Amino acid sequence: MSNASTCLDVTSAEAYLMRYLWIEGVTGHEKLIGAAIRDDLLAIGVPEASIRFDSVTERIPLPTETGNLIVDLPGTRPGPRLLFSTHLDTVPLCAGAKPRREGDRIVSDGTTALGGDNRTGCAMLVTLVETLLKNNLEHPPMTLLFTVREESGLHGARELDPADLSGAVMCFNVDGRLASELIIGAVGQENWEVAITGKASHAGVAPEKGISATLVGAIGLAEAKSAGWFGKIEKPDGHGTSNVGIFGGRNGAGAGDATNVVTDYAWLKGEARSPEESFTASITAGLRAAFGVAREQVRDTEGEMALVDFTSITSYPPFNLDQGSDVVRHAVRAVEAIGLKPSFVFSNGGLDANWLDKHGVPTVTIGAGQYEIHTIKEYVDLPEFAQGCRLAIELATL
């Protein structure tokens, strides 16, 4: 292990982590955790002029309390600018979390998730800055990025202005489990929805005069499954997944109001994922076609059909870094410097890294002890968290 990473103050790092776990900040409500991190950075010695919140709230299409927190640190030696990122928000299941230590773990009380995703990242980046300044460790220019609304659509990373990254050439994103696992790629995702407008009629007296929107939706899903566009998808020209998450009516209501009325409206929302952007589009095209087939199969006595409005939008693009790229080789050297053997991971879920890579900053995602995330069994493995902190120090000082 190098001299730099041996400078880690584990007790201080764990104190930051516990402090941040107690601060509620579910997605869209990141103001308090952002302010706490800002206060801690000021206390460490980061100049106030180096800390700012960006204007991303003006571009995020959902109510969001605060912008991304961005911190610029001058280098103490020449070199290309490095970016370290993590996200401020937690999933709603973390609301009211009461963290406590049990041996080498931090756990919740079992009624909520914990928020290790991603309070580990927040604590790790603050610890990194404290270690660099306290020990006068040499490093190139650095930018820290704490994003908002990652858990509800990667919005902070998606809508940020790349110019705010100050020309960073590579990024290390904290959002995972093991320090030795380097996430160098991830699938892309499109979100789709279909609004089906049928025609109401009395289901007992004259069902044939109605057009069931529910039936059109059900046949559409069955057709998608039959054609190989639902669930796990394997085609000669690509592979991926799709799912429907919501099958309901207007404004969160159910599809229909009563059993004796043919349903006149249904709304379905789902997703499609693939490592290839073009194949993600193929999946949504297949789903669109399936609902078109379903429309043809449901008619009233006059031959009329439902109106089917299928739309889709990119949630995040896929990416896949070359193992020989500068950012991956830098990460490999840092992992080896703390005595670990690196492994490469391709993620089936989206990360801020998807958008940071799209913005022109190749990004490797690293771990810091997150386990059982998004569940009430979530916990942080403290030895692994410490390894993540050591890795960050190495990444900054190599």
N, C-alpha and C positions, 0 to 999 in steps of 0.2 A: 504494500500500500504506500502511496506517495506521501510526502510531507504535507501537501496541501490538505488532503482529505482527513489526515489525522488531527487537523485543527478543529474538527467538528465538536461543538459543545452539545452533546446529546440531551442533557437536562434542559437546556434552553430551547432546543428544537421541540422537545416533547411539551414544553410549557406553551409554546406558540400553538401547537396542534390542539391541545386541550382548550385553550382560550377560544380558538376559532370554532371548535366543535360546539361550544356553548352558544355561539351567536347564530341566531336563526337567519336564514337567507335563501328561502326557496326561490325557484326560478322566477325572475321578474321582480324580486324584492331583495336586491343585493346591496342596498344603500348602507345598512349597518355594518356588514362584513367589509365592504369597501372602505368605509371610514375607519374601521379598526385597523386594517392593514396599513392605511395611510398614516395613522397615528404611530404605529409601531415603526414604520420606516423612518419617520421623522425622528423618533426617539433614538434610533440606531445611528443617525447622523446623515441621512440622505437629505440634501437641500430641498426646501419646499418647492423651489422653482423646477426641480427635476421630476415632480410628481403631478400628474394631471388626470382628469377624467375626460374622455373624448365625447364627441357629439353623436355617438351611435344611436342614442335614444330617438333622434330625429328621423332615423331611417328604419328602425325595427318596427314592424307592423303590429306589435303587441305592446300593451302598457308596460313600461320598464322604468324602474325608479332611478337608475343611474347609468352612466356610461361605462365603458371599459376603463379600468384603471391601468395607466401606462406610466412606467418609470424609466427614465434614461440615465444611465451611469456612464461617466467618461472613463475611458480606458487608462490604466496605469502603464500600459505598454502598447506598442502599435499592433494592429491586427484587424481583420474584418469584424464588423459588429455581429455579436451573437444575440439571439432572441430566446428568452425563456418564457414559456406561457403556461397558464393553467386557467381553470374557470372558477368564478366566485360562487355560483349558484349550486343548490342541491335540489333533489327531487322533492315534490310535496310531501312524500312519506316521511321526510326528515323533520317536519314541523313539530316543535316541542321536544326535540331530542334531549335526553339527559345522559350525557356521556359519563362513564366511570371506568377506572382502570381495574383490570383483572389480570394480574401477573404481567405477561408481556403483551397484553392486548388492551385496547380501549373498545368498549362495547356500549350499546344503549341499554335502556331498561327493559327492552323486549317488546315495547308497545309501538315504537317508531323505528325507522331506519336511523343510522348514525350520522351520516354526512361525511364519512371519510372520503367519499367521492363528492366534492374534491377539496375538502379542508386539508387533506394531506398535501396537495399541491400548493395551496396557499401558504401553509407553514413551511414547506420546503423552500419556497422562493424567498421568503423573508429570512429564513435561516441562512440561505446562501449569501444574501447581502450582508447580514450581520457577520458572518464568518470572513468574508472578503475584507470588510472594513476594519474589523477588530484585529485581524492578524496581518494587515497590510499585504495581502496576497496580490500578486501581479495578475492582471487580466486585461483583455482587449475591451473596447467599448461594448456595452451591453444594454439591452432593452428588456424590461419585464412587462408582460402583458397578462392582465387578469380580466378575463372576458365575462360578460353577462349572458344570461339566457342560453347557455350551452345545452342544458337539459331539455329545453323546449324548442329546439330546432337549430342549434349552433348559430344563433342570430348574432351574438356579439362578434364572433369571428367572421361570419358571412358579411355583415354590413359595415365592418370597420373600413377606414380609409387606409390603404396600404402605405401611403406616405407617412402615416403616424408611426410606422415601424422603423423609421430613420435609416433605411437602407440595410437592414439586417440581411445577412447572406445565408444563414442557416438557423434553425430553431429546434429547441428541445422542449417538448410539451409534456407536462406531468399529468398523467391521467391513467394509471394502471396499477398493476399488482407488484410485479417483481422488477427490481433494478436491472437484472440481467436480461429481461425480455425487451427487445427493441421492436416496437411496432413501426414497420416501415411502409405499410400500405393498408388501405381499407376500401371497402365497397363504396359505391355511390348509391344514392337513393332518390327515387321520384315518389312524391305523394300524389295519389289520384283520388278523385271523388266522382260520383255519378248521382245526379238528381233525376228521379223518375216520376213523371207526372202522369198518373192514370186517370180513371174516371170512376166516381163513386156511384153505387147503386145499392138497392136493398139486397143483401146477401141471401135472404130467404125467399123473397118474392120474385126477384128478377136478376140473379147474379150474372146472367148472360149479357145484360145491358151495361155492365161495368167493365173496367179494365184495371186489373189488380196490379198496382205498382209493386207490392210485395212479391207477387209471383214473378214479375219480370226480373226483379233483383235476384230472387232465388235461382231462376233458370239461368241468369247471367253468370252467377258463381259456379253453377253446375257445369255450364258450357265451358267456362274458363278452366275448370279442373279437367274436364274431358279432353280439351285441346292441349293440355300440358302447360297452362299458364298460371297455375295456382299452386301455392306451397313451394316445395323444392322443385326447381325447374332445371332440366337438362335437355339442351337442344344441340344439334350439330354445330351451330354457330355461336354458342355461348351457354352460360349457366347463371343461375341466380335464384331469387326467392320472391314470392309475393304473398300478401295477406290482406284480408279485410278486417279492419279493427272496429268499425262502427256500422251498424245496420239499423237505422232508425227513421225519425221523421224530422219535422222542422224544429229548430231551436232546442235541440236536445230531447224533444218529446219522442214518444214511440211512433212507429210507422202505423198510422190508423188510430181510430178513437174507440171503436166498438166492434164486437164480433159479427154484428148483423149488417155491417157496411163494408162493401168492397173498398179496399184501401186505395185512396186516390193519390197518395204521395209517399215516396220512400227516398231515403238518402243514405248512400253508402260511402265510406271513406276507408282507404287502405294505402298500401305502400308497395313498391317494387325495388329490389336491390340487385346489384350485379357489380363485379369487378370492372366491367367494361361499360362505359357510358352509353355506347350505341346499343348494347344489349338490354340495358335498363329501359331504354326507349322502346325496344322490341317487345318487352314484357307488357308495358302499358298499352302498346298498340294491340297486342293480343287480347288484353282485357277489354279494351274498347270494342274490338270486333265481337267478343263474346256477348256483351250487352246488346250489340246490334242484332245478333242472332236471336237473343231472348225477346227483343222487341217484336220481331216478326212472328213469334209464336203465341203471343197473347193479344187477342182481338175481341172486340165486342160484336154484337149481332150485325152491326153495319160495316164491319171490317176495319174499324178505326183501331189505331195502335197508340200506345203510350208515347209521350215525348221523353226522350232519353238524352240527357246532357252530360257527357263524359268529359272531364278536364283533368289535366295533370300538370305538375310543376316540379322542377328540380329542387330537392331539399339540400343535397350536397353532392359534389362530384367525386368520383373515385380517384385514387392516386396509388402509385406503387413505385417506391424509390429503388434505384439500382444499388445493389450492395457495394459497388465500387465508388459510389458518389461520396463527395467530400463530407457531407453531414453524417452519413452512415459510418464511414471510416473513423471520423472523429468520435462518434458514440462508442464504437467498438474499442478504441484505444482507452477511453475513459472507463468502460466496464472492466477491461483487463487490468487497469491501474488499481482498482480496488479489490483485485483478486478473484473476480468472477469470470465465468465463461459466458460470452454473449450468445443469445439465440434470437432468431428473427421470427416475427409474427405478422400475419396478415389478418386484419380485423374484419369481422362481418358486421360491425357496427360503425356508425359515424363518429368522428372526432373533430375537434377544432382543427386538427392537422389537415383534414380534407380541404378546408377553406384557406388555411395559411399556405398550403402548397399551391392552391389555385391563385393566391395573391402573389406568388413568385418567391416564397420563402420555403425551401424544402425542409420538412419537419419530421423528426423522429420523436415518437411518444415513448416515455419511460415510466416506470412504476415506482410507487412509494408506499406499498403495504396495504392497498385497498382489497378487501375480501367481502364476498357476499353482498355486493352493492345493490341498492334499490330493493332491499328486503329488510325485515325487522331483525334478521340474523347478522346484519352487517357488522364488521369489526375492522379495526386497524391493527396489523401486526407491527409492533413497535421496533423490533430488530430490523425488519424489512424497511420500515420507514426511515430508520437511520441509514441503511444502505443507500436508499434513494437520495438522502441528503448528501452523503459522501460522493455519490455519482455526480450530483449537480456541481459540487465544488470542483471535481476533476474536469467536468465539461467546461467550466468557466476558466480554468487555469492552465489547461494543457498547452 
